[in-house]
Amino acid sequence: MNAAANVLPILLDESLLQDVIKSVTGVFREGFGIQVKCVSHQIGRNATISSDISGMVGLTQDRLEGNLILAFPEASLYAILSQVYAREFKAIDRIVKEGAAEMANMVYGHMKASLNERGHGLRMSLPNVVIGHNHAILSTDNSRSLIAAFEFDKNKFHVIVALHDVVGS
């Protein structure tokens, strides 16, 4: 029996949505002192989200590949970091870039622990940041996505879990 046979696939379903919500709300509450709430979600194909700064972490296991993306408008990310650093942010600097990466990494860490307890076998991954005013995050034809919208103090951001099955799984 190969290792892939022992790893459970990750499904874009209510259980994963609850993992996303629990991870995001926990990280923001415990790590940043910010109460966020999930205000809507969608699951499907051909999803598109616009963002200014996105922190992303690859999701990999034997049976699938994908991404966890935290997509922020500049003002929302600045509001979070202003609370953390007790200063105002007005431009994308090193702290803003590292902040987006670290938030994605922290949410991934929480999700990974929860999913791996249930046999999903996610591997360690490093975060990356994409910067560009109103850049589009598009899903490909052979992927499916869970998109959850979060709000806090009139600010919004999105969390996207995009999955692509590995051929032969």
Backbone hydrogen bonds, N-H to C=O, Kabsch-Sander energy under -0.5 kcal/mol:
donor,donor_aa,acceptor,acceptor_aa,energy
5,A,2,N,-0.7
6,N,2,N,-0.6
6,N,3,A,-1.2
7,V,3,A,-0.5
7,V,4,A,-1.0
8,L,119,G,-2.6
11,L,9,P,-0.5
13,D,11,L,-1.6
17,L,13,D,-2.4
18,Q,14,E,-2.4
19,D,15,S,-1.9
20,V,16,L,-2.7
21,I,17,L,-2.9
22,K,18,Q,-2.7
23,S,19,D,-2.5
24,V,20,V,-3.0
25,T,21,I,-2.7
26,G,22,K,-2.0
27,V,23,S,-2.6
28,F,24,V,-2.5
29,R,25,T,-2.3
30,E,26,G,-2.9
31,G,27,V,-2.4
32,F,27,V,-0.6
32,F,28,F,-1.0
33,G,29,R,-1.0
34,I,28,F,-2.7
36,V,34,I,-0.8
37,K,151,E,-2.0
39,V,37,K,-0.5
39,V,149,A,-2.8
40,S,149,A,-1.1
42,Q,147,I,-2.1
44,G,145,S,-2.5
49,I,137,I,-1.8
51,S,135,H,-2.3
52,D,72,F,-2.3
53,I,72,F,-2.3
54,S,130,V,-2.7
55,G,70,L,-2.4
56,M,128,N,-3.1
57,V,68,L,-2.5
58,G,126,L,-0.6
59,L,66,G,-2.9
60,T,58,G,-0.6
61,Q,64,L,-1.8
65,E,164,H,-2.6
66,G,59,L,-1.8
67,N,162,A,-2.2
68,L,57,V,-2.8
69,I,67,N,-0.5
69,I,160,I,-2.8
70,L,55,G,-3.0
71,A,69,I,-0.6
71,A,158,H,-2.9
72,F,53,I,-3.1
72,F,70,L,-0.6
77,L,73,P,-2.0
78,Y,74,E,-2.9
79,A,75,A,-2.0
80,I,76,S,-1.9
81,L,77,L,-2.6
82,S,78,Y,-2.4
83,Q,79,A,-1.4
84,V,80,I,-1.7
85,Y,81,L,-3.0
86,A,82,S,-1.2
87,R,82,S,-0.6
93,D,91,A,-0.8
97,K,93,D,-2.4
98,E,94,R,-2.8
99,G,95,I,-2.4
100,A,96,V,-2.2
101,A,97,K,-2.0
102,E,98,E,-2.7
103,M,99,G,-2.4
104,A,100,A,-1.9
105,N,101,A,-2.4
106,M,102,E,-2.7
107,V,103,M,-2.4
108,Y,104,A,-2.6
109,G,105,N,-2.5
110,H,106,M,-2.0
111,M,107,V,-2.6
112,K,108,Y,-3.4
113,A,109,G,-2.0
114,S,110,H,-2.0
115,L,111,M,-3.1
116,N,112,K,-2.8
117,E,113,A,-1.6
118,R,114,S,-0.7
118,R,115,L,-0.8
119,G,116,N,-1.6
120,H,115,L,-1.7
123,R,60,T,-2.2
128,N,56,M,-2.7
130,V,54,S,-2.7
132,G,52,D,-2.4
135,H,51,S,-2.0
135,H,132,G,-2.0
137,I,49,I,-3.1
138,L,136,A,-0.6
139,S,47,A,-2.1
143,S,140,T,-1.7
144,R,163,L,-2.1
145,S,44,G,-3.6
146,L,161,V,-2.4
147,I,42,Q,-2.9
148,A,159,V,-2.8
149,A,40,S,-2.6
150,F,157,F,-3.1
151,E,37,K,-2.2
152,F,155,N,-2.1
155,N,152,F,-3.1
157,F,150,F,-1.9
158,H,71,A,-2.3
159,V,148,A,-2.6
160,I,69,I,-2.9
161,V,146,L,-2.6
162,A,67,N,-2.4
162,A,160,I,-0.6
163,L,144,R,-2.9
164,H,65,E,-3.2
166,V,63,R,-1.6
169,S,166,V,-1.8
